[in-house]
Amino acid sequence: MSGASKKVLFIVTSHDRKGSKPSGFYLSEVTHPHQVLTDGGYEVEFVSPKGGKAPIDPDSMDLGDGVNADFWKDPKLRAAIENTKKPTDVRAEDYAGIFFAGGHAAMWDLPNDEAIAALTSNIFEHGGVVGAVCHGPAGIVNVKRANGEYIVKDMYVAAFTDNEEREVGLEREVPFSLSRLLEQHGAHHDPGPNWVIRVCSSGRLVTGQNPASATRVGDAMRTMMDNLSH
């Protein structure tokens, strides 16, 4: 990572189901961090496993949320989401950070995407910041550092909890328990109450528990990247 880099990569799912129901990325988990980071002078680029149009979870299409509405009505931003890049289209050294948006669908394609894992590991090893919110940590749970250890090992992390999963009735639909796999890979999962803002900053890793935590994840990433560039 260049110390002067002001670019951040947003990773969104290409998967469009949560079990038998339609899904995709969760809109506010993109729009709120996006606003925070672009207001802070960062340029955001979008990547998905397959590239092209990224599916959006219909349950997240709340255009009464002004940040969502502003993003959705912006032709350039809509075009960016509908024409995401593939992991092979970007170079890790160009980015100050990488961020994983949630949405249940992220649990299916992000954990085992080797190209995205390599990109994430390289950004981290170049001194970049890694962020994720809600189900987004599924994209980093299997990522390993150059030394072969999981990137989450010994880190304090927040992620969508089993209790929240039960409350939305999808605990039997998701392919694994995100919090348990994080713990199995050496993370200290640090949950808060259901739906309450919960963010953990640990080393150069910033994670949030649920949609309510998305703005705060963006804030923490921006602060961390600003400090690293000085």
C-alpha positions in Angstrom: 0.0 0.0 0.0 1.2 3.5 -0.8 1.1 5.8 2.2 -0.7 8.3 0.0 -3.3 5.8 -1.2 -6.9 7.1 -0.9 -8.7 4.2 -2.5 -10.8 1.6 -0.8 -12.1 -1.7 -2.2 -15.7 -2.7 -1.3 -16.4 -6.4 -1.7 -20.0 -7.4 -2.3 -21.5 -10.9 -2.9 -22.4 -12.3 -6.3 -24.8 -14.8 -4.6 -28.5 -14.0 -4.8 -30.2 -16.4 -2.3 -30.4 -16.9 1.4 -31.6 -20.5 1.5 -34.8 -20.5 -0.5 -35.3 -16.7 -0.3 -33.8 -14.0 -2.5 -30.8 -12.1 -1.1 -27.7 -10.2 -2.1 -25.7 -7.5 -0.4 -27.4 -5.4 2.3 -27.9 -1.9 0.9 -27.2 0.2 4.0 -24.1 -1.8 4.7 -22.7 -0.4 1.5 -24.2 3.1 1.4 -23.4 4.2 4.9 -19.7 3.3 5.0 -19.4 4.5 1.4 -20.7 8.0 2.4 -18.4 8.1 5.4 -15.3 7.2 3.4 -16.1 9.3 0.3 -16.8 12.3 2.6 -13.3 11.6 4.0 -11.7 11.9 0.6 -11.5 8.2 -0.2 -12.4 6.8 -3.6 -14.4 3.5 -3.5 -14.3 0.8 -6.1 -16.5 -2.3 -6.1 -15.5 -5.9 -6.6 -17.6 -9.1 -6.5 -16.6 -12.7 -7.1 -18.2 -12.9 -10.5 -18.0 -9.2 -11.5 -20.9 -7.4 -13.2 -24.2 -6.7 -11.6 -24.2 -7.4 -7.8 -27.6 -8.6 -6.4 -29.2 -6.6 -3.6 -31.2 -8.2 -0.8 -34.8 -7.0 -1.3 -35.3 -6.8 2.4 -32.7 -4.0 2.5 -34.3 -1.7 -0.1 -35.2 1.0 2.4 -35.2 4.2 0.4 -36.8 6.0 3.4 -33.2 5.9 4.6 -31.8 9.1 3.1 -28.3 7.7 2.6 -29.7 4.7 0.7 -31.9 7.0 -1.4 -29.0 9.3 -2.3 -26.8 6.4 -3.3 -29.6 4.7 -5.3 -30.5 7.9 -7.2 -26.9 8.6 -8.2 -26.4 7.2 -11.7 -22.6 6.8 -11.3 -23.0 4.8 -8.0 -25.8 2.6 -9.5 -23.5 2.0 -12.5 -20.6 1.0 -10.2 -22.8 -1.6 -8.4 -24.2 -2.9 -11.7 -20.7 -3.2 -13.2 -18.5 -4.5 -10.4 -15.0 -5.5 -11.1 -13.6 -9.0 -10.7 -10.8 -9.6 -8.2 -8.4 -10.1 -11.1 -9.1 -6.6 -12.4 -7.5 -4.9 -9.4 -4.1 -4.7 -7.7 -3.8 -4.9 -3.9 -1.1 -2.3 -3.7 -3.4 0.4 -5.0 -5.7 0.3 -1.9 -5.5 1.7 1.6 -8.2 -0.7 2.7 -10.7 -3.3 1.8 -14.3 -3.6 3.2 -16.7 -6.5 3.1 -20.4 -5.6 3.1 -22.9 -8.1 4.5 -26.2 -9.5 3.5 -26.9 -13.2 4.2 -25.8 -14.2 0.6 -22.2 -13.3 1.6 -22.1 -16.5 3.6 -22.3 -18.6 0.5 -19.7 -17.2 -2.0 -17.3 -15.0 -0.1 -15.7 -17.5 2.4 -14.1 -19.7 -0.2 -13.3 -17.3 -2.9 -9.5 -17.7 -3.3 -9.0 -14.6 -5.5 -10.7 -12.3 -3.0 -8.8 -14.0 -0.1 -5.5 -13.4 -1.9 -6.4 -9.8 -2.5 -7.4 -9.3 1.1 -4.2 -10.9 2.4 -2.1 -8.8 0.1 -3.8 -5.5 1.2 -3.3 -6.5 4.8 0.3 -7.5 4.4 1.0 -4.2 2.6 -0.2 -2.3 5.7 -3.8 -1.8 4.7 -6.9 -1.9 6.8 -9.5 -4.7 6.5 -13.1 -4.0 7.5 -16.4 -6.0 7.5 -19.9 -5.7 8.8 -22.7 -8.1 9.8 -22.3 -11.2 7.5 -19.3 -9.5 5.8 -16.8 -11.1 8.1 -17.6 -14.3 6.3 -15.3 -12.9 3.6 -12.4 -12.7 6.0 -12.9 -15.8 8.2 -10.8 -18.1 6.0 -8.2 -15.5 4.9 -4.6 -16.3 5.9 -1.6 -14.1 6.3 1.7 -14.7 4.5 2.8 -16.8 7.5 -0.1 -19.1 7.1 -2.1 -17.9 10.2 -5.7 -16.8 9.9 -6.0 -13.0 9.6 -8.6 -13.1 12.5 -6.3 -15.0 14.9 -6.0 -13.2 18.2 -8.2 -10.3 16.9 -11.3 -9.1 18.6 -14.1 -9.2 16.1 -17.8 -8.4 15.9 -20.1 -10.2 13.5 -23.8 -11.2 13.1 -24.5 -13.3 16.1 -26.3 -16.7 16.4 -28.9 -14.9 18.5 -29.6 -12.4 15.7 -29.7 -15.3 13.2 -32.3 -17.1 15.3 -34.4 -13.9 15.6 -34.6 -13.5 11.8 -35.4 -17.2 11.5 -32.5 -18.1 9.3 -30.3 -20.1 11.6 -31.2 -23.3 9.7 -30.6 -21.7 6.3 -27.1 -20.3 6.6 -24.3 -22.7 5.7 -22.4 -22.3 9.0 -22.3 -20.3 12.3 -20.2 -17.2 11.5 -19.4 -16.5 15.1 -18.3 -20.1 15.8 -16.1 -20.3 12.7 -14.4 -17.0 13.6 -13.7 -18.5 17.1 -12.4 -21.7 15.6 -9.9 -19.7 13.5 -8.6 -18.0 16.6 -10.7 -14.8 16.8 -12.1 -13.4 20.0 -15.8 -12.9 19.1 -17.1 -10.0 21.2 -20.9 -9.8 20.7 -23.3 -7.1 21.9 -27.0 -7.3 22.4 -29.2 -8.0 19.3 -29.4 -5.1 16.8 -27.3 -2.7 19.0 -24.3 -1.0 17.4 -21.2 -3.0 18.1 -17.8 -2.4 16.5 -14.4 -3.9 17.2 -11.1 -2.3 16.1 -8.3 -4.8 16.6 -4.9 -4.2 15.0 -5.8 -3.2 11.4 -9.1 -5.1 11.5 -12.4 -3.3 11.9 -15.6 -5.3 12.2 -19.2 -4.6 13.0 -22.0 -6.8 14.3 -25.1 -5.8 12.3 -26.6 -3.2 9.9 -26.8 -0.6 12.7 -23.0 -0.8 13.0 -22.2 0.0 9.4 -21.6 3.7 9.7 -19.4 3.2 12.7 -17.3 0.7 10.8 -16.8 3.3 8.1 -15.8 5.9 10.7 -13.3 3.5 12.3 -11.8 2.5 9.0 -11.4 6.1 7.9 -9.7 7.1 11.2 -7.4 4.2 11.0 -6.4 4.7 7.4 -5.9 8.5 8.0 -3.6 7.7 10.9 -1.6 5.1 8.9 -1.0 7.5 6.1 0.6 10.1 8.3 
